[in-house]
Amino acid sequence: MTFVLSSTAFEQGGTIARRNTGEGLDLSPELTWKNAPEGSKSFALTCVDPDAPAGDWVHWVAWNIQGSRLPEGILHEDSRLNQGLNSWPKYGYGGPMPPQRHGSHRYYFTLYALNVDRLDLDKMTDHHKLMDALKGHILDKIVLMGTYERS
């Protein structure tokens, strides 16, 4: 069976709901997954915009995720997962808000199935530190891409 990631905020390649953007309520989108590979003990998540003027802009890094769902509106101090620094740099989720008149941007939500229960990382963890920590622990990954253009 295929590892699947989906959201109620957008479909693969579709527009991310305004409420989940910096122009809206800036709520993290609800994410669900199924058919994780055998041996999955926890999950890590990143959200990156490769279309930002300065290069990859990180909107979210999270790890030590259990289960198969993240509800909408995860706060940065939520006990169900650990979250690090995004590119602002702030903790937790920062929704899409590309520069005006910069066109549509792509947002890649990547979920990693891991062979460990926990990663021992602190809240100062950024995208680079998380990716280093994931080395040797990734069983599989799945990507859900949404778009957003600022009005």
ZINORLIN-V277785 format. One record per backbone hydrogen bond with DSSP energy under -0.5 kcal/mol. NH is the residue of the N-H (numbers start at 0). CO is the residue of the C=O. Records with the same first field share a line. If there is no record, write none. Layout:
NH = CO ; CO
//
This chain:
3 = 33
5 = 31
6 = 9
7 = 29
8 = 29
12 = 144
13 = 10
15 = 146
16 = 8
19 = 16
20 = 17
21 = 95
22 = 95
23 = 17 ; 20
25 = 20
26 = 18
30 = 69
31 = 5
32 = 67
33 = 3
39 = 36
40 = 113
41 = 113
42 = 64
43 = 111
44 = 61
45 = 109
46 = 59
47 = 107
48 = 56
49 = 47
51 = 48
54 = 51
56 = 48
57 = 55
58 = 46 ; 56
59 = 46
61 = 44
62 = 81
64 = 42
65 = 79
69 = 30
72 = 27
77 = 74
80 = 77
81 = 62
83 = 60
84 = 124
85 = 89
86 = 57
88 = 85
91 = 83
93 = 58
95 = 19
101 = 98
104 = 147
106 = 145
107 = 47 ; 105
108 = 106 ; 143
109 = 45 ; 107
110 = 108 ; 141
111 = 43 ; 109
112 = 139
113 = 41
114 = 136
120 = 118
124 = 121
129 = 125
130 = 126
131 = 127
132 = 128
133 = 129
134 = 130 ; 131
136 = 133
137 = 133
138 = 112 ; 136
139 = 112
141 = 110
143 = 108
145 = 106
146 = 13
147 = 104
//
